[in-house]
Amino acid sequence: MKKLPIGTQDFEVLQKSGSFYLDKTKHLFEILSSSDRYYFFSRPRRFGKSLMLSVIKNIFLGKQELFN
């Protein structure tokens, strides 16, 4: 059973530790690559905003090994 990543806000650390992560990177990649519009990602407090930004950062850095 995978452990829950309580307090982990860095996507790279989360992936390398083998923690549970509900993968929505396909949807983020589609949004980021499909349009030249601006998007505002609004999320409630303590709801993964830092983790989502870390995922977006790693997409732009091209770290493909994290997304297998």
Residue pairs with C-beta under 8 A, 6 or more apart in sequence:
2 18
2 19
2 20
3 17
3 18
3 19
3 20
4 19
4 20
5 14
5 17
5 19
5 20
5 21
8 14
8 17
8 19
8 51
9 50
9 51
9 54
10 51
10 54
11 21
11 51
11 54
11 55
11 57
11 58
11 66
12 54
12 58
12 63
12 66
14 21
14 51
15 21
15 66
24 55
25 55
25 59
25 67
28 52
28 55
28 56
28 59
29 59
31 39
32 56
32 59
41 49
41 52
43 49
43 52
58 66
58 67
59 67
